[in-house]
Amino acid sequence: MVTADLEGVAERRAGVSSVDEARAWLLLCPGRRRGADGAAGSDPGPVTSSLIAAFTTELGHRTAVVHSSRLVLGVEGGRLTLGDTDGRPVPAPAVAYARLSTPRLSADREVTLLRHLAAMGTRLINPAEAVLTAVNKFWQLQRLAAAGIPVPDTRSHTDAPLEHVLDAGLPEPCVVKAVRGHRGRRVFLAADGTSLRAVAGSLDDRHPYLLQRYVAHSHGRDLRVIVVDGRAVAAAVRTAGDDRLVSNLAQGGTHSVCTGRYPAAEALAVAAAGVIGLGVAGVDLLFEADGSFAVCEVNCNPTWRPDMPGIAEAVATACRSRLEGSG
């Protein structure tokens, strides 16, 4: 049976419900890598642990922690079904918030599960289409620019080799990033077209690249805003070490909590999350020289540090409000 306490130490401590009783799921989809944060059989990391605690406090017996690796999707007799790996039926929840491994996100796996749940009537905090948009950095820019959200000027390509794209010109210097990069990886600053052309042939070409205007005033720093249900719950300035370009904490950056210090930026982050369609998002903003902000990217699976309290509780509250609205 898929139960909330299956192979999860933190889940057992929290005393969350079984899926038979639960109407709200904290759905853990860590990708195919075993031992990842949230994977069945592994101890959850601090973000997942905080979410488990918040869901239990806010929703009690109405919630369950469910691992995607335990679920089996089906179509039987002309209707959609859901079961566990023991062959037992599992009722679809009324509401679900999915934690995803965005580097390993697959349309054939996690997104298919999200679509299946939605088709069975589950209200997703982060819908499948919004997730797909968020994991493609250029799809984001298409949506944001069309909605009037300020973003850096950017070029990308489809089938053309990057060397040919450079023939059309590019801003100098420019930020080069993979359309499916994460945690600040596969991002670098090219001084000019000549230097970029020199390394273009050695770049991983499994995904296209973005050639983006370099915002010099924001070099090595950005503003991360966590948005939940149309509200900026927390914000922090992230700063790179050793004069690096990217300020991601995974790349050795540091952060300073500053919730409420930049209200215009927080309002812009809320608007950006809404345009993408995410109920929970981490929005990264760049500091422009004139005091304004530009949206760098919108993340569908943000993490946060313990000194940014209230985020997990806000996510649990968002689930509760949708659950109560579903009757």
Disulfide bonds with the S-S distance in Angstrom:
none
